[in-house]
């Protein structure tokens, strides 16, 4: 029998740089739950494809890469194929490659079980694009985060600079716009709010306010 469905899940979906990751980490800490950053799996496939010269539309080859991923997580540090890739995975070109491989059904299918396996007691906070719609449709608490594209580009710019990674605001604006269109327009698991999800527009909100809203909503649902 599968008892994992009794374990509560909180899903946070939304477009690039909307504040999902920040909210997910803070909610997981406040609730004492595990954390799943599902985008990291797509980024790992994108990184491996760029490194290995695999075409970003070769669905069969990319699905094999996805099925064979053997990452090692050590706190916040991520190792892949014997290399420390924590920062490399955050690069803008890796995000773009991730969004291209994420549109392929065979890649998504290959990553599905690894994401489901993250559901462990006492609970999970999962962030991504399809957490509430496809991967954890029975989640007890679903949140959909949005923010204007300008605000998101500014935030991502700040994050990249803080990490010492290259960033250009006008390129970012264009890339984020293209990524949103690709993520929302694809046939499989498109970016959209799950039915009944709490929608928060973070354009004019700081992280503490978003956390307070999300936490109040989740606590009320978890206590039901
Ligand atoms: O969230 P992050 O920016 O790291 O995700 C990188 C890319 O991975 C997204 O642009 C999206 O195309 C893809 N992704 C996805 N489904 C998820 C998480 C990420 O398609 N659940």
Boltz pocket constraint, residues with backbone or C-beta under 6 A from the ligand:
constraints:
  - pocket:
      binder: B
      contacts: [[A, 16], [A, 17], [A, 38], [A, 39], [A, 40], [A, 42], [A, 43], [A, 95], [A, 98], [A, 99], [A, 100], [A, 102], [A, 103], [A, 127], [A, 128], [A, 129], [A, 130], [A, 131], [A, 179], [A, 183], [A, 189]]
      max_distance: 6.0
